[in-house]
Amino acid sequence: MKEQVIAKRYARALFALGQEQGDEELNRYGRELSQIASVIEASPHLLKILKNPIIKTGDKKGILRKIMQKLEVGTTIQNFCLFLADKERLGNFPDIQHTYSSLLDARSGVLRGKLITAIELAKARQDKVTKQLEGQLSQKLVLEYEANKDILGGLVLKVGDKIYDASLRAQLDQLKEQIKKG
């Protein structure tokens, strides 16, 4: 819980700075944070190094500088990351990036979610489902698709903190409970 509060604080501060600079900078900060987060998440050992209090801050900054140089990250994000290193908050970087992305999405009216189906959906079908859901929700929707044969059929939609479970597995579980109750 404490980590989420920390992530929100830093993400909001950077977001406020981006708002002062304009929409272009605000979005650029988001892209650059995502690039760095992708590198960190691709290497679990890197995240362990950044979280490790035994490793010197200077060494962590050196690693970050190399990553940011390779990604051609702007000065503001470089300074932000180095500031996180000074404050021993690099372990919170993935959460900070996620919170920043959520702030960007909220500002632009985008909802993100996950749609789980029993079988893999073709790209054309995914686009059709997304358009239908956007119409029902009256909002732009960005969905991540996943196949999970355990739901047997139907779908499970997770948007924000809401879950819509229209899977065959859920319906069978409900029927089972009704039979138990008599």
VOPAGU-2260 file (C-alpha; in pm, 1 decimal, decimal comma):
REM VOPAGU-2260
SITE   aa  ch    i         X         Y         Z
SITE  MET   A    0       0,0       0,0       0,0
SITE  LYS   A    1     280,9     240,1      88,8
SITE  GLU   A    2     443,5     173,8    -249,3
SITE  GLN   A    3     125,0     276,8    -430,3
SITE  VAL   A    4     108,2     603,2    -236,6
SITE  ILE   A    5     472,0     672,3    -324,8
SITE  ALA   A    6     411,7     587,4    -691,6
SITE  LYS   A    7     108,3     817,2    -707,9
SITE  ARG   A    8     299,2    1104,4    -550,5
SITE  TYR   A    9     588,5    1089,8    -797,3
SITE  ALA   A   10     367,5    1019,0   -1099,4
SITE  ARG   A   11     137,9    1311,6   -1016,5
SITE  ALA   A   12     434,4    1545,1    -972,0
SITE  LEU   A   13     576,0    1450,7   -1312,1
SITE  PHE   A   14     228,6    1471,2   -1465,4
SITE  ALA   A   15     178,4    1823,0   -1327,4
SITE  LEU   A   16     514,2    1924,5   -1473,0
SITE  GLY   A   17     411,2    1777,4   -1809,1
SITE  GLN   A   18      82,3    1965,5   -1803,3
SITE  GLU   A   19     270,9    2291,4   -1757,4
SITE  GLN   A   20     485,0    2204,0   -2062,1
SITE  GLY   A   21     187,3    2112,7   -2283,3
SITE  ASP   A   22      23,8    1803,5   -2430,8
SITE  GLU   A   23     317,2    1710,7   -2651,9
SITE  GLU   A   24     558,7    1695,7   -2359,2
SITE  LEU   A   25     301,7    1521,5   -2139,7
SITE  ASN   A   26     266,6    1241,5   -2394,8
SITE  ARG   A   27     641,4    1227,4   -2460,1
SITE  TYR   A   28     705,9    1177,0   -2088,6
SITE  GLY   A   29     460,9     887,8   -2094,4
SITE  ARG   A   30     631,2     724,2   -2393,8
SITE  GLU   A   31     975,2     762,2   -2240,4
SITE  LEU   A   32     864,0     622,2   -1904,8
SITE  SER   A   33     708,0     325,4   -2087,7
SITE  GLN   A   34    1031,7     258,9   -2276,5
SITE  ILE   A   35    1235,1     256,5   -1957,0
SITE  ALA   A   36     976,0      41,8   -1777,6
SITE  SER   A   37     985,3    -208,0   -2064,8
SITE  VAL   A   38    1361,7    -242,6   -2029,3
SITE  ILE   A   39    1332,8    -286,4   -1652,6
SITE  GLU   A   40    1049,7    -538,9   -1676,5
SITE  ALA   A   41    1231,4    -736,4   -1946,5
SITE  SER   A   42    1518,3    -794,1   -1704,5
SITE  PRO   A   43    1407,0    -904,4   -1355,3
SITE  HIS   A   44    1770,3    -887,8   -1242,0
SITE  LEU   A   45    1781,6    -520,0   -1332,5
SITE  LEU   A   46    1482,2    -445,0   -1110,6
SITE  LYS   A   47    1646,9    -636,5    -825,5
SITE  ILE   A   48    1961,7    -427,7    -871,1
SITE  LEU   A   49    1762,6    -103,6    -869,9
SITE  LYS   A   50    1577,1    -209,0    -553,5
SITE  ASN   A   51    1884,6    -335,1    -369,8
SITE  PRO   A   52    1988,3     -89,5     -94,9
SITE  ILE   A   53    2338,8    -239,2     -79,3
SITE  ILE   A   54    2423,8    -125,7    -432,3
SITE  LYS   A   55    2551,0     231,2    -436,3
SITE  THR   A   56    2328,5     503,7    -577,3
SITE  GLY   A   57    2610,3     610,7    -810,4
SITE  ASP   A   58    2623,1     263,0    -963,7
SITE  LYS   A   59    2246,4     261,5   -1011,0
SITE  LYS   A   60    2265,2     603,5   -1176,2
SITE  GLY   A   61    2535,0     476,3   -1410,2
SITE  ILE   A   62    2314,4     186,1   -1519,4
SITE  LEU   A   63    2021,2     422,4   -1568,4
SITE  ARG   A   64    2226,6     668,3   -1769,4
SITE  LYS   A   65    2332,5     392,9   -2009,2
SITE  ILE   A   66    1973,9     275,2   -2051,7
SITE  MET   A   67    1842,7     628,2   -2103,7
SITE  GLN   A   68    2122,6     715,4   -2345,5
SITE  LYS   A   69    2044,7     409,3   -2554,9
SITE  LEU   A   70    1672,1     496,6   -2552,9
SITE  GLU   A   71    1746,4     864,5   -2628,9
SITE  VAL   A   72    1537,3     984,2   -2335,5
SITE  GLY   A   73    1482,5    1357,6   -2288,7
SITE  THR   A   74    1645,7    1565,7   -2018,2
SITE  THR   A   75    1337,2    1592,7   -1798,5
SITE  ILE   A   76    1287,4    1217,2   -1772,4
SITE  GLN   A   77    1661,4    1165,6   -1722,3
SITE  ASN   A   78    1656,0    1411,5   -1433,1
SITE  PHE   A   79    1340,4    1250,0   -1295,9
SITE  CYS   A   80    1498,6     902,8   -1298,3
SITE  LEU   A   81    1819,5    1027,9   -1139,8
SITE  PHE   A   82    1609,8    1204,3    -875,8
SITE  LEU   A   83    1434,1     872,6    -805,6
SITE  ALA   A   84    1776,2     713,6    -762,9
SITE  ASP   A   85    1880,1     984,0    -514,0
SITE  LYS   A   86    1560,7     926,9    -315,6
SITE  GLU   A   87    1602,9     544,9    -325,3
SITE  ARG   A   88    1275,4     508,9    -518,6
SITE  LEU   A   89    1392,0     322,6    -830,4
SITE  GLY   A   90    1220,2       8,2    -705,9
SITE  ASN   A   91     892,8     197,0    -744,7
SITE  PHE   A   92     960,8     284,4   -1108,2
SITE  PRO   A   93     719,1      28,7   -1265,3
SITE  ASP   A   94     437,8     149,0   -1037,1
SITE  ILE   A   95     520,1     513,6   -1109,1
SITE  GLN   A   96     509,5     447,0   -1483,1
SITE  HIS   A   97     179,2     259,4   -1452,6
SITE  THR   A   98      24,3     540,8   -1247,6
SITE  TYR   A   99     147,4     800,7   -1496,3
SITE  SER   A  100      -8,0     600,9   -1782,8
SITE  SER   A  101    -335,9     582,9   -1590,9
SITE  LEU   A  102    -332,0     960,3   -1545,3
SITE  LEU   A  103    -272,3    1004,7   -1919,8
SITE  ASP   A  104    -556,3     765,7   -2001,7
SITE  ALA   A  105    -795,9     943,7   -1766,4
SITE  ARG   A  106    -705,5    1278,4   -1919,1
SITE  SER   A  107    -771,2    1155,4   -2271,9
SITE  GLY   A  108   -1082,8     955,3   -2182,2
SITE  VAL   A  109    -934,8     612,9   -2254,3
SITE  LEU   A  110   -1030,1     299,1   -2064,7
SITE  ARG   A  111    -791,2       4,4   -2057,9
SITE  GLY   A  112    -901,4    -349,9   -1999,4
SITE  LYS   A  113    -852,9    -716,0   -2066,0
SITE  LEU   A  114   -1085,5    -949,8   -2252,6
SITE  ILE   A  115   -1045,0   -1318,6   -2179,7
SITE  THR   A  116   -1204,2   -1571,9   -2412,1
SITE  ALA   A  117   -1191,1   -1951,3   -2432,0
SITE  ILE   A  118   -1032,4   -1941,6   -2777,1
SITE  GLU   A  119    -792,6   -1707,2   -2954,1
SITE  LEU   A  120    -981,0   -1435,1   -3144,0
SITE  ALA   A  121    -876,2   -1325,4   -3491,3
SITE  LYS   A  122    -765,6    -961,3   -3525,7
SITE  ALA   A  123   -1080,3    -869,5   -3722,8
SITE  ARG   A  124   -1298,9   -1020,2   -3448,3
SITE  GLN   A  125   -1100,6    -837,5   -3179,2
SITE  ASP   A  126   -1156,5    -506,5   -3358,4
SITE  LYS   A  127   -1528,9    -576,9   -3391,5
SITE  VAL   A  128   -1562,4    -663,6   -3021,3
SITE  THR   A  129   -1368,2    -352,5   -2922,4
SITE  LYS   A  130   -1594,5    -130,4   -3135,7
SITE  GLN   A  131   -1907,4    -289,3   -2986,7
SITE  LEU   A  132   -1782,6    -238,7   -2632,7
SITE  GLU   A  133   -1680,5     120,8   -2706,9
SITE  GLY   A  134   -2035,3     184,1   -2825,9
SITE  GLN   A  135   -2182,9      34,9   -2509,7
SITE  LEU   A  136   -1942,4     215,9   -2277,5
SITE  SER   A  137   -1941,9     542,3   -2477,5
SITE  GLN   A  138   -1567,3     568,7   -2428,3
SITE  LYS   A  139   -1246,9     486,7   -2614,3
SITE  LEU   A  140   -1134,0     140,9   -2511,3
SITE  VAL   A  141    -792,7     -25,8   -2535,8
SITE  LEU   A  142    -817,8    -398,7   -2476,0
SITE  GLU   A  143    -558,4    -664,1   -2416,8
SITE  TYR   A  144    -681,1   -1000,1   -2542,6
SITE  GLU   A  145    -608,6   -1332,6   -2378,6
SITE  ALA   A  146    -722,2   -1689,4   -2439,6
SITE  ASN   A  147    -791,0   -1912,5   -2139,6
SITE  LYS   A  148    -949,7   -2250,6   -2205,6
SITE  ASP   A  149   -1044,0   -2284,7   -1836,5
SITE  ILE   A  150   -1342,1   -2050,6   -1880,7
SITE  LEU   A  151   -1487,8   -2312,4   -2121,4
SITE  GLY   A  152   -1681,8   -2058,0   -2327,6
SITE  GLY   A  153   -1808,3   -1702,0   -2324,3
SITE  LEU   A  154   -1585,8   -1421,2   -2201,8
SITE  VAL   A  155   -1454,1   -1230,0   -1903,6
SITE  LEU   A  156   -1406,0    -854,3   -1938,6
SITE  LYS   A  157   -1194,9    -661,6   -1689,0
SITE  VAL   A  158   -1216,4    -283,0   -1724,5
SITE  GLY   A  159   -1071,7     -67,7   -1451,5
SITE  ASP   A  160   -1181,7    -216,7   -1122,0
SITE  LYS   A  161   -1489,4    -388,6   -1270,4
SITE  ILE   A  162   -1513,8    -747,7   -1389,5
SITE  TYR   A  163   -1792,1    -866,1   -1618,5
SITE  ASP   A  164   -1796,6   -1244,8   -1614,2
SITE  ALA   A  165   -2008,9   -1397,2   -1889,9
SITE  SER   A  166   -1811,0   -1719,6   -1904,5
SITE  LEU   A  167   -1960,3   -2065,1   -1916,5
SITE  ARG   A  168   -1751,3   -2152,1   -1609,4
SITE  ALA   A  169   -1918,2   -1872,7   -1406,7
SITE  GLN   A  170   -2265,0   -1977,1   -1524,1
SITE  LEU   A  171   -2197,9   -2338,7   -1424,9
SITE  ASP   A  172   -2071,4   -2223,9   -1083,8
SITE  GLN   A  173   -2390,2   -2020,0   -1033,1
SITE  LEU   A  174   -2604,3   -2317,3   -1131,2
SITE  LYS   A  175   -2410,1   -2537,5    -890,7
SITE  GLU   A  176   -2475,3   -2289,9    -606,1
SITE  GLN   A  177   -2846,4   -2277,1    -688,4
SITE  ILE   A  178   -2867,4   -2656,0    -681,1
SITE  LYS   A  179   -2691,0   -2662,7    -342,2
SITE  LYS   A  180   -2938,0   -2410,9    -199,9
SITE  GLY   A  181   -3225,6   -2623,1    -323,6
